[in-house]
């Protein structure tokens, strides 16, 4: 991870586990963090809706090159829904479009519905989403009153766990912890869950707690702004790559990879995190079935800088 050298934009390399606040877009949150670091290059891995909060991994410098790996990762959320009313957006920001007289669900109904929506299922993406239809974002069509047919997509609900039942008001609220595959819309899942139970629902809260292997203590924008040294809050690029085994290479082997060449290896076939003999992360390499070891992705700006 680099430290600033001047008041101008800097070559910063690392990952920030940002706790995105409610009410702003993911890109707006990223830009606020980027300005604090004065980073030249920044990107995030997987948008959260403005009403959602929680884990938004912000990648700076060389770390932006692994953002694509995290976009396809599983996610874990804490989600809350209100029973009996459905909205056009599927969440509390929308206008109520359907209402049921069934305001409460029984424990048995909830458990049966959870089982029905566990494992591999099909889900129709909502109109209020960033997917494209003939080159136009679906949410733009929805805002103009247009609804188009959307093909169902296969998704996986790895874990669907009830956390709390709140019967304190005239409409029940349910809270869940949900572990899902890439491309899952939680608000649509909650709508479908309620319809299975013979009623409606809309999402009232959404908080992401994990993206792939990334989890743990998140940093708010306020904490980042107030930090004496915000660079201490950055994680190394390899923090997001712990699913791959680690290998230490010699200086000669690293130079071979830097020059785009291969060397002979007895490693088991697969992808590896590469470190030098000083335990500095350099990138990803691949051991092939033919006994050759080649470059997968090197992070030379952060390694040599």
Secondary structure, 3 states (H helix, E strand, C coil): CCCCCCCCCECCCEEEEEEECCCCCHHHHHHHHHHHHCECCEEECCCCCCCCEEEEEEEEHHHHHHHHHHHCCCEEEEEEEEECEEECCCECCCCEEEECCCCCCCHHHHHHHHHHCCEEEEEECCCCCCCEECCEEHHHHHHCCCCCCCCEEEEEEEEEEEEEEECCCCCCEEEEEEEECCCCCHHHHHHHHHHHCCCCEEEEEEEEEEECCECCCCECHHHHHHCCCHHHHCECHHHHCCCCEEEECCHHHHHHHHCCCCEECCCCCEEEEEECCCCCEEEEEEECCCCEEEEEEECHHHHHC
